[in-house]
């Protein structure tokens, strides 16, 4: 879905200007894409995270060579105290994902995910 409002600001005169969506959300059973279909974007956030991190680096609020545990002490548990921010951002932190079995509801609980990732080796 693409929603376009006035030129970079709020909706034009309080109204949505364009709202477009289409396609198939699922093939079996077939389900059309609708205005409220949720989508997983997986790697779509990498560019945004990189831009935000570099803004923080530029402003002196983030050091890519610092251990993650400097900013998130719980992350240092189970032998991860040496893993740096730069290693995490460049996918070299040796943490491909949460190892604990997850339920769908866990994916909606950022505190649970944070605790699981922080505690794992």
KEZATOR-449352 format. One line per 4 residues: number of its first residue (from 1); for each residue x, y, z of N, C-alpha, C. Coordinates in steps of 0.05 Angstrom, whole numbers, plus 5000, padded with zeros to 4 digits. Layout:
BEGIN
NUM> X:Y:Z:X:Y:Z:X:Y:Z; ...
! end
This chain:
BEGIN
1> 5017:4977:5000:5000:5000:5000:5018:5025:5000; 5011:5044:4984:5025:5069:4983:5006:5091:4990; 5012:5107:5009:4995:5129:5016:5011:5155:5012; 5001:5172:4996:5015:5197:4990:4999:5220:5001
5> 5011:5237:5017:4998:5261:5027:5010:5285:5013; 5002:5308:5020:5012:5332:5008:5043:5332:5008; 5055:5353:4999:5084:5354:4995:5100:5351:5020; 5104:5326:5030:5121:5321:5052:5109:5329:5079
9> 5085:5337:5080:5073:5346:5105:5048:5330:5112; 5031:5341:5128:5007:5327:5136:4988:5324:5112; 4967:5309:5115:4948:5305:5093:4938:5332:5082; 4934:5332:5056:4925:5357:5043:4898:5365:5052
13> 4895:5387:5065:4870:5397:5075:4857:5376:5093; 4873:5360:5107:4863:5340:5126:4853:5315:5113; 4856:5312:5086:4846:5288:5072:4869:5273:5059; 4867:5247:5058:4886:5230:5044:4885:5237:5015
17> 4908:5239:5002:4909:5246:4974:4908:5221:4956; 4924:5201:4962:4925:5176:4947:4929:5153:4966; 4915:5132:4962:4918:5107:4978:4915:5084:4959; 4937:5070:4954:4937:5049:4934:4948:5023:4946
21> 4935:5001:4939:4945:4975:4946:4933:4955:4926; 4946:4932:4925:4936:4912:4906:4953:4887:4907; 4944:4867:4893:4958:4842:4891:4946:4821:4909; 4962:4800:4913:4953:4777:4929:4970:4775:4954
25> 4956:4774:4977:4970:4772:5003:4978:4743:5008; 4962:4724:4998:4968:4695:5002:4957:4680:4978; 4971:4660:4970:4963:4644:4946:4945:4620:4954; 4952:4607:4977:4936:4583:4986:4928:4587:5014
29> 4903:4591:5021:4882:4597:5002:4885:4626:4993; 4876:4631:4969:4880:4658:4957:4866:4679:4974; 4881:4700:4980:4871:4722:4996:4882:4748:4984; 4865:4766:4976:4875:4791:4964:4888:4809:4984
33> 4905:4826:4974:4918:4847:4991:4897:4868:4996; 4894:4877:5021:4875:4898:5027:4889:4921:5041; 4873:4942:5047:4885:4966:5059:4898:4960:5086; 4891:4939:5100:4902:4933:5126:4919:4908:5127
37> 4928:4898:5104:4945:4874:5104:4972:4880:5117; 4980:4864:5135:5006:4867:5148:5028:4854:5131; 5051:4865:5130:5073:4854:5114:5098:4853:5130; 5113:4832:5127:5140:4829:5140:5160:4840:5120
41> 5177:4858:5128:5195:4870:5110:5224:4860:5112; 5229:4842:5132:5255:4830:5136:5278:4850:5133; 5293:4849:5112:5317:4866:5109:5311:4895:5101; 5286:4901:5099:5279:4929:5091:5287:4950:5111
45> 5293:4942:5135:5301:4962:5155:5331:4967:5156; 5346:4951:5142:5376:4954:5143:5385:4982:5137; 5375:4993:5116:5383:5020:5108:5376:5041:5128; 5352:5038:5140:5343:5057:5160:5359:5055:5185
49> 5365:5031:5194:5382:5027:5218:5410:5038:5213; 5421:5034:5189:5448:5044:5183:5448:5075:5184; 5427:5087:5172:5426:5116:5171:5423:5127:5200; 5406:5115:5216:5402:5124:5244:5428:5121:5260
53> 5441:5098:5257:5466:5093:5271:5487:5113:5263; 5490:5119:5238:5510:5138:5229:5504:5167:5238; 5479:5173:5240:5472:5200:5251:5481:5201:5281; 5476:5179:5296:5485:5178:5324:5515:5179:5326
57> 5529:5165:5308:5559:5166:5308:5568:5195:5303; 5556:5208:5282:5563:5235:5275:5559:5255:5298; 5538:5250:5314:5532:5267:5337:5547:5260:5362; 5563:5239:5361:5579:5231:5384:5564:5215:5404
61> 5541:5203:5397:5525:5188:5416:5529:5158:5413; 5543:5149:5393:5547:5121:5388:5575:5116:5378; 5589:5096:5389:5615:5088:5381:5614:5060:5369; 5620:5058:5344:5618:5032:5330:5638:5011:5341
65> 5660:5021:5354:5679:5002:5365:5674:4995:5394; 5653:5007:5406:5647:5002:5434:5631:4975:5436; 5635:4961:5458:5619:4937:5462:5589:4944:5464; 5572:4927:5453:5543:4932:5455:5535:4934:5485
69> 5549:4919:5502:5543:4919:5531:5547:4947:5543; 5562:4964:5530:5566:4991:5540:5539:5006:5540; 5522:5001:5520:5496:5014:5516:5474:4997:5527; 5477:4970:5527:5457:4951:5536:5471:4930:5553
73> 5474:4936:5579:5490:4919:5597:5482:4889:5597; 5456:4884:5595:5446:4856:5595:5456:4840:5571; 5463:4854:5550:5473:4840:5526:5500:4826:5531; 5515:4836:5550:5541:4825:5556:5541:4797:5569
77> 5517:4787:5575:5515:4761:5588:5524:4739:5570; 5532:4717:5582:5538:4692:5567:5560:4695:5546; 5580:4710:5553:5604:4712:5535:5602:4731:5513; 5582:4749:5513:5579:4769:5491:5591:4796:5498
81> 5604:4799:5520:5613:4825:5529:5633:4839:5510; 5645:4824:5493:5665:4835:5474:5653:4842:5446; 5628:4835:5441:5616:4840:5415:5611:4870:5412; 5620:4881:5390:5618:4910:5386:5593:4918:5371
85> 5586:4943:5373:5564:4955:5358:5568:4951:5328; 5593:4956:5319:5599:4953:5291:5595:4924:5281; 5602:4905:5298:5599:4877:5291:5569:4870:5288; 5553:4881:5306:5524:4876:5304:5513:4889:5279
89> 5520:4914:5274:5509:4928:5250:5519:4916:5224; 5542:4902:5224:5552:4890:5199:5547:4860:5198; 5529:4851:5215:5521:4822:5216:5545:4804:5222; 5564:4813:5238:5587:4797:5246:5587:4791:5275
93> 5565:4796:5289:5563:4792:5318:5558:4764:5327; 5556:4745:5308:5553:4716:5314:5526:4711:5328; 5506:4727:5322:5479:4723:5333:5459:4723:5310; 5455:4701:5296:5437:4701:5273:5408:4704:5281
97> 5401:4700:5306:5374:4703:5314:5370:4692:5343; 5346:4693:5352:5340:4683:5379:5339:4653:5378; 5354:4640:5395:5356:4610:5394:5333:4597:5409; 5321:4611:5428:5299:4599:5444:5275:4595:5425
101> 5260:4574:5430:5236:4569:5414:5217:4593:5418; 5205:4603:5397:5187:4626:5398:5159:4618:5390; 5140:4632:5402:5112:4630:5394:5106:4656:5378; 5085:4655:5363:5077:4679:5348:5074:4703:5366
105> 5062:4700:5389:5058:4722:5407:5085:4734:5417; 5106:4718:5418:5132:4728:5426:5142:4750:5407; 5134:4748:5382:5143:4767:5362:5130:4795:5366; 5109:4796:5382:5096:4821:5388:5104:4831:5416
109> 5125:4819:5428:5134:4826:5454:5163:4834:5454; 5170:4859:5447:5198:4866:5445:5214:4862:5470; 5202:4865:5494:5216:4861:5519:5224:4832:5521; 5207:4813:5514:5213:4785:5515:5236:4779:5496
113> 5235:4789:5472:5256:4784:5452:5282:4796:5461; 5281:4820:5473:5305:4833:5484:5318:4815:5505; 5301:4805:5524:5311:4789:5545:5323:4763:5535; 5310:4750:5516:5320:4725:5505:5347:4729:5491
117> 5349:4750:5474:5373:4755:5460:5396:4763:5478; 5389:4779:5498:5409:4788:5518:5421:4765:5534; 5405:4745:5540:5414:4723:5556:5428:4700:5541; 5423:4699:5515:5435:4676:5501:5465:4679:5496
121> 5479:4656:5493:5508:4658:5488:5514:4667:5460
! end
